[in-house]
Amino acid sequence: MDHIPRLSEIIYVGLCHKIGSPTEVRIRREVIDTYEEMMKSKNNIKEQDEMKSGSEREGFRLRTSDIDYMLWLQDHKVICDLSQISLYRIPQQTVILMECDDLPPGFTRLNLLSPSNDLVIRSSCVTKNNKIFISSTLFRRNNLQVIKTLHTFFASSIPHGPCSSNVKVQGFEIDFVLCFRSHHWPTTALPWIQRCHQQGWPSEIVISEIINGGIHVVPIGSIPENDEEWRISFSRAEQKLVYSMNHCQFLCYGLLKLFLKEVIDFQNNYPVLCSYFMKTIVFWVIQSNHSFPWKPDNLLYYFWKCFKLLIYWVRIGECPNFFIPQNNMFRVKVTGSVQNVLFNALYGLYQKGISCLVLSSTLSPYISKAILYRTLRVSTDESSFMTSTELDISLFEELPPFTYGLSFEFFADFMNRIEAFKRKRLTPYEVVTLQCLTSNVLKDTAQLIENNTFLNRNRIVYGKYSKVTTLLNFSCKIGNMSLTLYLAMVFYRARRYEQSLSCLQKTQERMTCPFIVYRDNVNNVMYEHYTARISLGNKFRRVVVLDTRLHHKLNYIDELELEQKINNENGLATLQIPPLVMLHMLLILNHHRLGDTVRSQQSLQDLRTLLLYDEVNVPIHIRDISWQILGICQQITGDFLGSLQSYQYSLEQYPAHKIQEATLLRMNTLPRVLM
């Protein structure tokens, strides 16, 4: 049986490449944790709070990883017992009582004890036995109607389980769950605490964090017809449990997710199981099995334990919720003929033994390697299969490229939050995330000031300009190198063309260095040589180049105002422009405004060459805006025939920005003789 530990180690390393190494997963979590901590201040202004959940929040980056957002009103407080009502201020806060009597385990009714000022909640109420309850069905339906009117981005929203809105963005599904938060631990889940103490998992610290974190209630009943039922959600607790796993346990969870999608679902034409069941299995196996340590050479042993438990649950038709075991999550979904077909499929895989993993397209290459090279041993030490450059790139890919919903109030709140955050003992990844966020906030605040027409009316334009450039200069000092393009745009709008060109020329010198990182493109040798003795923060400043993003609410340069308008009308919020394309556009425009025809034409030729031959710096999926920009520049400089050709090329590209209407409008402004 020596081949099983060896195969386990080979699959462990393979999963580290597919799912993430220990440091990669740590980077993902620390970046999103820092982002949420810093950005939640905007929710205080909006009186709404949110939590990202789902596979991506746990640290996965699989193609099937879903993105879930749970949103709730801060001033609506859910209590589990009437005695807890004294903890809240009425009428400033709306108090809602959970009532679980005569309901399936894991579900509750929401009794509205004090009036709500929220229109959606008031219109979702029903009266029964002289009590006011919030209907989960009406709540979902009313929220969907409101969400659809917020922005064209949400116009295609559809209900999805407890989610009020489900939208697709670039192939990813994003769910928005409007729900309620309770800071109290429900009575029905109290036995979970005792069980954890007895079994020794999770640790006492994690148990305490989970209890203090409370729960959510989401709008879905045990069956669709039960309009008054709400499901008790332990999403926050589950996230804490996943974070507490060691990497072998996390990869076992990931292996089960892959096995479900690539093998079990492939065997069944109609997928029955979901990844939440896989997570539940892992929780139960970790808590109840202490036979062997969770380490790489035992990975397949524990995978098989989980698989056998899944088969047993399907056979008896029970999947006990980890927090409330009386809640059988198979009660509706895995019954009758569906249960029989699923059991037969799973048992057929079980009879194949561990070789059933060959059916997984992800795992098959690693198993084949183990069979072909029977004496092959691999090192499970991270440094043996992951370079420092690869880890750096992982960090840079995770960093948030922009921030949402900024305002002047948010800026002051954000700066105060930085001071509080810096008192903590920060990891290098948290430091770089904070650096990235701060540079983005400074840049966006500068753009808000620059777009503020009130400041123009009060004849303090010079003071405004000084504030904008000061904030942008500070942003450029701490942020990635492509932030200087925003400063060049401000100079251009202020008609300071020489200053804009000086800024652009320095930026061009830096952007064309051989060690820069754009997306995941990097010259490893040059990068390692240049960054050998540089801190992570300085690497981010000196080597990272990001796309230029123009938010629809702000005007950056007049030449792209039409594209921003059409982009927004079609449900998108930003134009995403490759940095070298933006740089060349600004070079062309500045030279043209200065009357330097020779340099303007040379920059035009450079941009056209870039679009024709450089798929690295002009990614295929955002070439529509790139060809559009070339067409705009050609039209401005008088090359109408070249402009027409570029607009036609723009229409032929993947419509990432949905700007075809803008392209046609611009084509109609060309001289008629060309059309």
Rosetta blueprint (number, residue, H / E / L):
1 M L
2 D L
3 H H
4 I H
5 P H
6 R H
7 L H
8 S H
9 E H
10 I H
11 I H
12 Y H
13 V H
14 G H
15 L H
16 C H
17 H H
18 K H
19 I L
20 G L
21 S L
22 P H
23 T H
24 E H
25 V H
26 R H
27 I H
28 R H
29 R H
30 E H
31 V H
32 I H
33 D H
34 T H
35 Y H
36 E H
37 E H
38 M H
39 M H
40 K L
41 S H
42 K H
43 N H
44 N H
45 I H
46 K H
47 E L
48 Q E
49 D E
50 E E
51 M E
52 K E
53 S E
54 G L
55 S H
56 E H
57 R H
58 E H
59 G L
60 F L
61 R L
62 L L
63 R L
64 T L
65 S L
66 D L
67 I E
68 D E
69 Y E
70 M E
71 L E
72 W E
73 L E
74 Q L
75 D L
76 H E
77 K E
78 V E
79 I E
80 C L
81 D L
82 L H
83 S H
84 Q H
85 I H
86 S H
87 L H
88 Y L
89 R L
90 I L
91 P L
92 Q L
93 Q L
94 T E
95 V E
96 I E
97 L E
98 M E
99 E E
100 C L
101 D L
102 D L
103 L L
104 P L
105 P L
106 G L
107 F E
108 T E
109 R E
110 L E
111 N E
112 L E
113 L L
114 S L
115 P L
116 S L
117 N L
118 D L
119 L H
120 V H
121 I H
122 R H
123 S L
124 S L
125 C E
126 V E
127 T E
128 K E
129 N L
130 N L
131 K E
132 I E
133 F E
134 I E
135 S L
136 S H
137 T H
138 L H
139 F H
140 R H
141 R H
142 N H
143 N H
144 L H
145 Q H
146 V H
147 I H
148 K H
149 T H
150 L H
151 H L
152 T H
153 F H
154 F H
155 A L
156 S L
157 S L
158 I E
159 P E
160 H E
161 G L
162 P L
163 C E
164 S E
165 S E
166 N E
167 V E
168 K E
169 V E
170 Q L
171 G L
172 F E
173 E E
174 I E
175 D E
176 F E
177 V E
178 L E
179 C L
180 F E
181 R E
182 S E
183 H L
184 H L
185 W L
186 P L
187 T H
188 T H
189 A H
190 L H
191 P H
192 W H
193 I H
194 Q H
195 R H
196 C H
197 H H
198 Q H
199 Q H
200 G L
201 W L
202 P L
203 S L
204 E H
205 I H
206 V H
207 I H
208 S H
209 E H
210 I H
211 I H
212 N H
213 G H
214 G L
215 I E
216 H E
217 V E
218 V E
219 P L
220 I L
221 G L
222 S L
223 I L
224 P L
225 E L
226 N L
227 D L
228 E L
229 E L
230 W E
231 R E
232 I E
233 S E
234 F L
235 S H
236 R H
237 A H
238 E H
239 Q H
240 K H
241 L H
242 V H
243 Y H
244 S H
245 M L
246 N L
247 H H
248 C H
249 Q H
250 F H
251 L H
252 C H
253 Y H
254 G H
255 L H
256 L H
257 K H
258 L H
259 F H
260 L H
261 K H
262 E H
263 V H
264 I H
265 D H
266 F H
267 Q H
268 N L
269 N L
270 Y L
271 P L
272 V L
273 L L
274 C L
275 S H
276 Y H
277 F H
278 M H
279 K H
280 T H
281 I H
282 V H
283 F H
284 W H
285 V H
286 I H
287 Q H
288 S H
289 N L
290 H L
291 S L
292 F L
293 P L
294 W L
295 K L
296 P H
297 D H
298 N H
299 L H
300 L H
301 Y H
302 Y H
303 F H
304 W H
305 K H
306 C H
307 F H
308 K H
309 L H
310 L H
311 I H
312 Y H
313 W H
314 V H
315 R H
316 I H
317 G L
318 E L
319 C L
320 P E
321 N L
322 F L
323 F L
324 I L
325 P L
326 Q L
327 N L
328 N E
329 M L
330 F L
331 R L
332 V L
333 K L
334 V L
335 T L
336 G H
337 S H
338 V H
339 Q H
340 N H
341 V H
342 L H
343 F H
344 N H
345 A H
346 L H
347 Y H
348 G H
349 L H
350 Y H
351 Q H
352 K H
353 G H
354 I H
355 S H
356 C H
357 L H
358 V H
359 L H
360 S L
361 S L
362 T L
363 L L
364 S H
365 P H
366 Y H
367 I H
368 S H
369 K H
370 A H
371 I H
372 L H
373 Y L
374 R L
375 T L
376 L L
377 R L
378 V L
379 S L
380 T L
381 D L
382 E H
383 S H
384 S H
385 F L
386 M L
387 T L
388 S H
389 T H
390 E H
391 L H
392 D H
393 I H
394 S H
395 L H
396 F H
397 E H
398 E H
399 L L
400 P L
401 P L
402 F L
403 T L
404 Y L
405 G L
406 L L
407 S L
408 F H
409 E H
410 F H
411 F H
412 A H
413 D H
414 F H
415 M H
416 N H
417 R H
418 I H
419 E H
420 A H
421 F H
422 K H
423 R L
424 K L
425 R L
426 L L
427 T L
428 P H
429 Y H
430 E H
431 V H
432 V H
433 T H
434 L H
435 Q H
436 C H
437 L H
438 T H
439 S H
440 N H
441 V H
442 L H
443 K H
444 D H
445 T H
446 A H
447 Q H
448 L H
449 I H
450 E H
451 N L
452 N L
453 T H
454 F H
455 L H
456 N H
457 R H
458 N L
459 R L
460 I L
461 V H
462 Y H
463 G H
464 K H
465 Y H
466 S H
467 K H
468 V H
469 T H
470 T H
471 L H
472 L H
473 N H
474 F H
475 S H
476 C H
477 K H
478 I H
479 G L
480 N L
481 M H
482 S H
483 L H
484 T H
485 L H
486 Y H
487 L H
488 A H
489 M H
490 V H
491 F H
492 Y H
493 R H
494 A L
495 R L
496 R L
497 Y H
498 E H
499 Q H
500 S H
501 L H
502 S H
503 C H
504 L H
505 Q H
506 K H
507 T H
508 Q H
509 E H
510 R H
511 M H
512 T L
513 C L
514 P L
515 F L
516 I L
517 V E
518 Y E
519 R L
520 D L
521 N E
522 V L
523 N L
524 N H
525 V H
526 M H
527 Y H
528 E H
529 H H
530 Y H
531 T L
532 A L
533 R L
534 I L
535 S L
536 L H
537 G H
538 N H
539 K H
540 F H
541 R H
542 R H
543 V H
544 V E
545 V E
546 L L
547 D L
548 T E
549 R E
550 L E
551 H E
552 H L
553 K L
554 L L
555 N L
556 Y L
557 I L
558 D H
559 E H
560 L H
561 E H
562 L H
563 E H
564 Q H
565 K H
566 I H
567 N H
568 N H
569 E H
570 N L
571 G L
572 L L
573 A L
574 T E
575 L E
576 Q E
577 I E
578 P L
579 P H
580 L H
581 V H
582 M H
583 L H
584 H H
585 M H
586 L H
587 L H
588 I H
589 L H
590 N H
591 H H
592 H H
593 R H
594 L L
595 G L
596 D L
597 T H
598 V H
599 R H
600 S H
601 Q H
602 Q H
603 S H
604 L H
605 Q H
606 D H
607 L H
608 R H
609 T H
610 L H
611 L H
612 L H
613 Y H
614 D L
615 E L
616 V L
617 N L
618 V L
619 P L
620 I H
621 H H
622 I H
623 R H
624 D H
625 I H
626 S H
627 W H
628 Q H
629 I H
630 L H
631 G H
632 I H
633 C H
634 Q H
635 Q H
636 I H
637 T L
638 G L
639 D L
640 F H
641 L H
642 G H
643 S H
644 L H
645 Q H
646 S H
647 Y H
648 Q H
649 Y H
650 S H
651 L H
652 E H
653 Q L
654 Y L
655 P L
656 A L
657 H L
658 K L
659 I L
660 Q H
661 E H
662 A H
663 T H
664 L H
665 L H
666 R H
667 M H
668 N H
669 T L
670 L L
671 P L
672 R H
673 V H
674 L H
675 M L
